[in-house]
Amino acid sequence: MIEKQFNKKGVKRLNKAWKSFYEKYTKFGYFEFSKVFYSDNYALFYFVRSASPLTGKGEIVIFKQINDEWEFFRDIPVWCN
């Protein structure tokens, strides 16, 4: 489905594809997540949010296990545009 929307060439067509994608599915873009990695009482994963053809960010998100519950610990920006 996404491949069909974004396989067109040219910036105007790509922007039009994003607009169509937003209107049909979401206003937040799309998200990608890596596999979760565990070490002792920490868990981390890589997270990407694409908001338009030239806008998005990637970051590492870390959770810490406290009293048998996973709580957000911090995020580390990797890239942003």
Backbone as a chain_set.jsonl record, in Angstrom:
{"seq": "MIEKQFNKKGVKRLNKAWKSFYEKYTKFGYFEFSKVFYSDNYALFYFVRSASPLTGKGEIVIFKQINDEWEFFRDIPVWCN", "coords": {"N": [[0.817, -1.176, 0.0], [1.834, 1.362, 0.915], [4.076, 1.463, -0.741], [2.839, 1.657, -3.229], [1.724, 4.207, -3.082], [4.022, 5.824, -2.95], [5.752, 5.36, -5.077], [5.983, 6.998, -7.214], [7.668, 9.326, -9.378], [9.475, 12.419, -8.916], [9.311, 15.534, -7.154], [6.925, 17.059, -6.826], [4.954, 15.143, -7.317], [5.592, 13.378, -5.28], [5.103, 14.945, -2.979], [2.361, 15.264, -3.36], [1.588, 12.619, -3.084], [2.193, 12.218, -0.36], [0.359, 14.016, 0.785], [-2.046, 12.843, 0.017], [-1.753, 10.401, 1.348], [-1.75, 11.283, 4.061], [-4.354, 12.425, 4.249], [-5.903, 10.184, 3.872], [-5.038, 8.258, 5.778], [-3.595, 9.21, 8.17], [-2.733, 12.115, 10.145], [-0.298, 12.317, 11.238], [1.85, 11.195, 9.931], [3.992, 8.395, 9.334], [5.199, 5.634, 11.295], [8.116, 3.853, 12.355], [9.516, 1.052, 13.97], [12.194, -0.523, 15.667], [13.338, -3.828, 16.545], [12.986, -4.705, 19.99], [15.559, -4.288, 22.332], [17.093, -5.781, 25.114], [18.783, -5.225, 28.202], [19.97, -6.012, 31.24], [18.108, -4.162, 33.471], [17.082, -2.497, 31.535], [15.52, -1.442, 28.496], [15.61, -0.917, 25.02], [14.849, 0.721, 21.907], [14.874, 1.551, 18.41], [13.404, 4.307, 16.871], [11.471, 5.772, 14.337], [9.955, 8.568, 12.885], [8.229, 9.639, 10.157], [7.25, 12.501, 8.642], [6.795, 13.927, 6.335], [7.988, 14.104, 2.929], [10.515, 15.273, 3.326], [10.771, 15.609, 6.037], [11.244, 14.512, 9.317], [12.259, 12.287, 12.003], [14.696, 10.413, 13.818], [15.287, 8.327, 16.576], [16.7, 6.911, 19.565], [15.01, 5.149, 21.967], [14.714, 4.732, 25.398], [13.764, 2.6, 27.999], [13.278, 1.922, 31.475], [13.233, -0.652, 33.853], [11.345, -0.584, 36.681], [10.384, -1.661, 39.762], [9.067, -3.949, 38.614], [7.746, -2.776, 36.441], [7.788, -1.176, 33.264], [9.195, 1.906, 32.623], [9.376, 5.046, 30.957], [12.614, 6.221, 30.27], [14.602, 7.805, 28.876], [15.196, 9.589, 25.761], [17.257, 9.49, 22.862], [18.228, 11.598, 20.454], [18.92, 10.798, 17.079], [18.878, 11.569, 14.411], [17.457, 14.368, 12.643], [15.275, 16.205, 10.589]], "CA": [[0.0, 0.0, 0.0], [2.698, 2.54, 0.964], [4.893, 1.445, -1.945], [1.998, 2.131, -4.33], [1.562, 5.661, -2.939], [5.269, 6.573, -3.012], [6.655, 4.933, -6.135], [5.953, 7.989, -8.28], [8.877, 10.138, -9.423], [9.31, 13.866, -8.895], [8.96, 16.109, -5.853], [5.503, 17.424, -6.798], [4.184, 13.911, -7.171], [5.861, 12.836, -3.948], [4.329, 15.755, -2.036], [0.952, 14.926, -3.562], [1.406, 11.289, -2.488], [2.135, 12.396, 1.101], [-0.912, 14.654, 1.129], [-3.06, 11.807, -0.137], [-1.539, 9.448, 2.439], [-2.238, 11.926, 5.284], [-5.807, 12.56, 4.23], [-6.543, 8.878, 3.925], [-4.657, 7.41, 6.91], [-3.247, 9.879, 9.431], [-2.107, 13.43, 10.043], [0.98, 12.257, 11.954], [2.864, 10.515, 9.145], [4.044, 6.992, 9.704], [6.201, 5.313, 12.292], [8.834, 2.594, 12.239], [10.138, 0.646, 15.237], [13.101, -1.665, 15.586], [13.163, -4.858, 17.555], [13.354, -4.212, 21.33], [16.764, -4.901, 22.885], [17.079, -5.756, 26.577], [20.043, -5.368, 28.912], [19.677, -5.857, 32.67], [16.766, -3.615, 33.678], [16.831, -1.492, 30.5], [15.062, -1.876, 27.179], [15.708, 0.192, 24.073], [14.494, 0.461, 20.516], [15.058, 2.66, 17.492], [12.094, 4.819, 16.483], [11.494, 6.761, 13.251], [8.681, 9.19, 12.498], [8.324, 10.367, 8.897], [6.108, 13.408, 8.608], [6.641, 14.354, 4.954], [9.159, 13.596, 2.209], [11.777, 15.817, 3.832], [10.643, 15.908, 7.453], [11.127, 13.34, 10.168], [13.309, 12.171, 13.01], [15.013, 9.076, 14.3], [15.838, 8.406, 17.917], [16.755, 5.714, 20.388], [14.148, 5.333, 23.131], [15.151, 3.835, 26.472], [12.88, 2.381, 29.136], [13.93, 1.3, 32.621], [12.302, -1.45, 34.644], [11.318, -0.178, 38.09], [9.317, -2.398, 40.46], [8.387, -4.82, 37.644], [7.047, -2.004, 35.412], [8.668, -0.441, 32.365], [8.931, 3.347, 32.611], [10.219, 5.816, 30.05], [13.816, 6.721, 30.917], [15.068, 8.939, 28.066], [15.355, 9.349, 24.334], [18.497, 10.032, 22.317], [18.039, 11.935, 19.038], [19.951, 10.307, 16.168], [18.823, 12.494, 13.289], [16.225, 15.151, 12.551], [15.296, 17.167, 9.476]], "C": [[0.874, 1.259, 0.0], [3.546, 2.614, -0.298], [4.112, 2.0, -3.139], [1.866, 3.65, -4.288], [2.854, 6.407, -3.277], [6.219, 6.149, -4.126], [6.673, 5.899, -7.318], [7.216, 8.847, -8.223], [8.535, 11.622, -9.403], [8.798, 14.373, -7.57], [7.48, 16.471, -5.781], [4.635, 16.194, -6.61], [4.379, 13.302, -5.792], [5.096, 13.615, -2.885], [2.837, 15.453, -2.145], [0.641, 13.555, -2.951], [1.33, 11.388, -0.971], [0.799, 13.0, 1.515], [-2.053, 13.644, 1.055], [-2.982, 10.791, 0.996], [-2.085, 10.009, 3.75], [-3.757, 11.959, 5.339], [-6.499, 11.222, 4.417], [-6.255, 8.127, 5.221], [-4.394, 8.154, 8.219], [-2.642, 11.253, 9.171], [-0.713, 13.434, 10.67], [2.097, 11.612, 11.144], [2.841, 9.036, 9.454], [5.253, 6.732, 10.582], [6.851, 3.97, 11.987], [9.49, 2.313, 13.594], [11.071, -0.525, 14.984], [12.649, -2.737, 16.572], [13.591, -4.258, 18.906], [14.564, -5.001, 21.82], [16.754, -4.718, 24.398], [18.492, -5.931, 27.123], [19.789, -5.019, 30.372], [18.252, -5.319, 32.835], [16.456, -2.464, 32.708], [16.336, -2.165, 29.221], [15.176, -0.674, 26.251], [15.279, -0.269, 22.694], [14.739, 1.724, 19.712], [13.692, 3.026, 16.928], [12.265, 5.869, 15.396], [10.084, 7.263, 13.024], [8.933, 9.969, 11.224], [7.057, 11.196, 8.752], [5.815, 13.948, 7.217], [7.882, 13.861, 4.217], [10.491, 14.077, 2.777], [11.727, 16.144, 5.316], [10.475, 14.616, 8.243], [12.207, 13.355, 11.224], [13.493, 10.707, 13.364], [15.638, 9.21, 15.671], [15.867, 7.033, 18.576], [15.951, 6.015, 21.645], [14.515, 4.285, 24.167], [14.108, 3.8, 27.587], [13.672, 1.685, 30.235], [12.868, 0.548, 33.421], [12.446, -1.072, 36.111], [10.119, -0.86, 38.736], [8.439, -3.196, 39.492], [7.537, -4.074, 36.612], [8.068, -1.258, 34.571], [8.24, 1.018, 32.323], [9.887, 4.026, 31.645], [11.398, 6.379, 30.823], [14.357, 7.946, 30.182], [15.077, 8.574, 26.605], [16.622, 10.061, 23.859], [18.263, 10.326, 20.839], [19.221, 11.408, 18.204], [20.024, 11.197, 14.933], [17.479, 13.214, 13.29], [16.363, 16.077, 11.344], [13.924, 17.747, 9.283]], "O": [[0.673, 2.139, -0.837], [3.723, 3.691, -0.867], [4.666, 2.729, -3.962], [1.893, 4.308, -5.328], [2.801, 7.505, -3.831], [7.384, 6.545, -4.117], [7.325, 5.625, -8.325], [7.769, 9.07, -7.146], [7.45, 12.029, -9.818], [7.96, 13.738, -6.93], [6.839, 16.21, -4.763], [3.686, 16.211, -5.826], [3.437, 12.771, -5.204], [4.503, 13.018, -1.987], [2.136, 15.395, -1.135], [-0.428, 13.352, -2.375], [0.5, 10.723, -0.349], [0.181, 12.55, 2.479], [-2.917, 13.604, 1.93], [-4.004, 10.37, 1.539], [-2.796, 9.313, 4.475], [-4.368, 11.576, 6.336], [-7.554, 11.139, 5.046], [-7.132, 7.425, 5.725], [-4.915, 7.766, 9.264], [-2.104, 11.51, 8.094], [-0.023, 14.452, 10.633], [3.213, 11.495, 11.651], [1.796, 8.482, 9.796], [6.204, 7.512, 10.605], [6.22, 3.069, 11.435], [9.958, 3.228, 14.272], [10.771, -1.41, 14.182], [11.694, -2.552, 17.326], [14.467, -3.395, 18.947], [14.591, -6.228, 21.735], [16.446, -3.638, 24.901], [19.292, -6.69, 26.576], [19.441, -3.886, 30.702], [17.295, -5.953, 32.389], [15.667, -1.572, 33.023], [16.693, -3.303, 28.916], [14.876, 0.453, 26.645], [15.332, -1.451, 22.355], [14.804, 2.824, 20.26], [12.916, 2.148, 16.55], [13.108, 6.758, 15.517], [9.134, 6.482, 12.978], [9.77, 10.873, 11.21], [5.945, 10.669, 8.74], [4.696, 14.384, 6.95], [8.753, 13.251, 4.838], [11.488, 13.358, 2.712], [12.573, 16.894, 5.804], [9.678, 13.747, 7.89], [12.975, 14.311, 11.333], [12.585, 9.886, 13.231], [16.439, 10.116, 15.902], [15.142, 6.119, 18.181], [16.186, 7.023, 22.31], [14.616, 3.098, 23.857], [13.636, 4.839, 28.051], [14.62, 0.951, 29.96], [11.761, 1.041, 33.636], [13.514, -1.217, 36.707], [8.98, -0.664, 38.313], [7.211, -3.121, 39.552], [6.687, -4.688, 35.968], [9.077, -0.77, 35.08], [7.087, 1.334, 32.031], [11.05, 3.642, 31.523], [11.224, 6.947, 31.901], [14.549, 9.001, 30.786], [14.979, 7.401, 26.242], [17.002, 11.102, 24.395], [18.115, 9.397, 20.046], [20.379, 11.562, 18.591], [21.113, 11.536, 14.468], [16.498, 12.735, 13.86], [17.423, 16.657, 11.107], [13.724, 18.577, 8.397]]}, "num_chains": 1, "name": "protein.A"}
